Amino acid sequence: MILDLTHLIANGMPVYPGTGSPDLSPAGTLKEDGYRETMLHMTSHTGTHMDAPAHMLPGGATLDALPVSCFCGQALMIDCTRLRGPQVTREVLRRWEGEIEQADFLLLRTGFEAFWGTPEYYGDFAVPDREAMDYLTGCGLKGTGTDAISIDVMSETDFPNHMLLFGAGMVSIENLRLSALPEGVLFPFCALPLNFHDSDGAPVRAIARLD
């Protein structure tokens, strides 16, 4: 079974505060042109997307410079819905230590997917604390993912978790849909970004395969 973990890109969708909303408008119509074509106007971090190290790190890698193998692998989802703020601690992760160290991606389910399209989506979702981040960036992971809008709390302006990930050469995937995934088991995962020049980030089509 293949699960789609991606939010639909549409006019009026949630975006990070201060970011422009996407604009999808007709560039060609069947009536006037004999074909349909759509003009897409949006930032590189719209919807379910991947952050490259170049998003914030001077000299960091862009997505188009990374091999496609960086975007696929074994993923593990852990349920953090009972937590708020920076409470994904090293102790929380310890329960899944063996699985994390076999994984390529760690996906954190905060439960905030349920608030998509509402003001609550920008609330106090769970993120790793510094000790947890130090552990994760040393595990050989390719990246992390979350069903929230950021891997940092919304009040954070220095984005420490992003900077730690990028410093380790990892990617961050945000705005995933994780509610249908089982906890604590490894599964094949792909999050393939749009391939455009010098990309600091890009929308992805993220999927999981469950046997």
C-alpha positions in Angstrom: 0.0 0.0 0.0 1.3 3.4 -1.0 0.3 6.4 1.2 0.5 10.0 0.0 1.9 12.1 2.8 1.5 15.4 0.9 -0.8 18.3 1.4 -2.5 19.6 -1.8 -1.1 22.9 -3.1 -4.1 25.3 -3.6 -4.9 29.0 -3.4 -5.6 30.0 0.2 -3.6 27.2 1.7 -1.6 27.7 5.0 1.8 29.2 4.7 4.5 30.3 7.1 3.6 33.7 8.6 5.0 36.5 6.5 5.3 34.2 3.4 3.2 35.0 0.3 0.3 32.7 -0.5 0.5 30.6 -3.7 -1.4 31.8 -6.7 -2.6 29.2 -9.2 -4.2 30.8 -12.2 -5.1 29.7 -15.8 -2.3 30.3 -18.3 -4.3 28.5 -21.1 -7.9 27.4 -21.3 -9.7 24.8 -23.5 -12.2 27.4 -24.7 -9.7 30.0 -25.7 -6.5 28.0 -26.5 -7.6 24.4 -27.0 -5.5 23.2 -24.0 -5.3 23.8 -20.2 -2.2 25.2 -18.6 -1.7 26.6 -15.1 0.6 29.4 -13.9 2.1 28.5 -10.5 3.3 31.4 -8.4 4.6 30.3 -5.0 7.7 30.3 -2.8 10.1 27.4 -2.7 8.8 26.5 0.9 5.2 26.1 0.0 3.1 23.2 1.4 4.7 19.9 2.1 8.3 20.9 1.3 11.9 20.1 1.9 14.5 22.6 3.4 18.0 22.4 2.0 21.0 23.3 4.1 21.3 26.4 1.8 18.0 27.6 3.2 19.8 29.2 6.2 23.4 28.0 6.2 26.0 30.1 4.3 27.6 27.7 1.8 25.1 25.0 2.5 24.1 22.5 -0.2 21.2 23.2 -2.4 18.7 20.5 -3.2 19.8 20.3 -6.9 23.3 19.7 -5.8 22.4 16.6 -3.7 22.1 13.1 -5.2 18.5 11.8 -5.4 19.5 9.1 -2.9 19.3 11.8 -0.2 15.6 12.0 -0.7 14.7 8.3 -0.2 15.2 5.6 2.4 13.8 3.9 5.4 11.7 6.1 7.7 10.5 5.8 11.2 7.5 7.7 12.6 7.2 8.4 16.3 4.0 9.8 18.0 4.6 13.0 19.9 1.0 14.2 20.0 1.0 14.3 23.8 3.9 16.7 23.9 4.1 20.5 23.4 7.0 22.8 22.6 10.6 21.5 22.9 9.6 18.4 24.8 10.8 15.8 22.3 13.7 14.9 24.6 16.6 12.5 24.4 14.6 10.3 26.8 11.6 10.3 24.5 13.8 9.1 21.6 15.6 6.5 23.7 12.6 4.1 23.4 13.1 4.0 19.7 16.9 4.2 19.7 17.5 0.9 17.8 15.1 1.8 15.1 16.3 5.4 14.8 19.8 4.2 14.2 18.6 1.9 11.4 16.5 4.7 9.8 17.3 7.3 7.1 14.5 9.7 8.2 12.9 10.3 11.5 9.3 11.6 11.2 7.7 13.3 14.2 3.9 13.2 14.4 2.8 16.2 16.5 -0.9 15.9 15.7 -1.0 19.4 14.2 -1.9 18.0 10.9 -5.5 18.0 12.3 -5.3 21.8 12.5 -4.3 22.4 8.9 -6.2 25.5 7.6 -6.9 26.9 11.1 -5.1 29.4 13.3 -4.3 26.5 15.7 -1.8 25.2 13.1 0.7 27.8 14.2 0.5 26.8 17.8 2.7 25.0 20.3 3.6 21.9 18.4 6.3 19.5 19.6 9.9 19.8 18.5 13.2 18.2 19.6 15.1 20.0 22.4 18.9 20.6 22.1 20.0 17.3 23.6 17.7 15.4 21.2 18.9 17.3 18.3 22.5 16.6 19.2 21.7 12.9 19.2 19.8 13.0 15.9 22.4 14.9 14.0 24.9 12.2 15.1 22.9 9.2 14.0 23.7 9.3 10.3 20.1 10.3 9.3 19.5 11.9 5.9 16.8 14.1 7.4 13.9 14.7 9.7 10.2 15.3 9.0 7.3 16.7 10.8 3.5 17.2 10.3 4.0 20.8 11.7 5.0 23.9 9.9 8.5 23.9 11.4 11.1 21.8 13.2 11.6 24.9 15.5 8.9 26.5 17.8 7.1 29.4 16.2 8.6 31.9 18.7 12.2 31.0 17.7 13.9 33.6 15.5 17.3 32.0 15.4 16.0 28.6 14.2 18.5 26.5 16.2 17.1 23.1 15.2 17.2 24.1 11.5 20.8 25.2 11.9 21.9 22.0 13.7 20.3 19.9 10.9 21.8 21.9 8.2 25.2 21.9 9.9 25.1 18.1 9.8 24.2 18.1 6.1 20.6 16.9 6.7 17.4 18.1 5.2 14.1 19.0 6.9 10.7 18.1 5.6 7.7 20.1 6.9 3.9 20.0 6.6 3.7 16.2 6.1 0.6 14.2 6.6 1.5 11.4 9.1 -1.7 10.4 10.8 -2.1 7.2 8.8 1.4 5.9 9.6 2.1 3.2 12.2 4.5 4.1 15.0 7.8 2.5 15.6 8.3 0.5 12.4 10.6 1.1 9.5 9.1 1.6 6.1 10.2 2.8 2.6 9.9 6.6 2.3 10.5 9.1 -0.5 10.2 12.9 -0.6 11.2 14.0 -4.0 11.7 17.8 -4.4 11.2 19.8 -7.6 14.5 19.9 -9.3 15.2 23.6 -10.0 18.5 25.5 -10.1 20.1 26.7 -6.8 17.1 25.5 -4.8 17.1 26.5 -1.1 14.0 24.3 -0.7 11.2 22.9 -2.8 7.7 21.4 -2.6 7.9 17.6 -2.4 5.6 14.7 -3.2 6.2 12.5 -0.1 5.0 8.9 -0.1 5.4 5.9 2.2 5.0 2.2 1.4 3.4 0.0 3.9 3.5 -3.8 3.5 
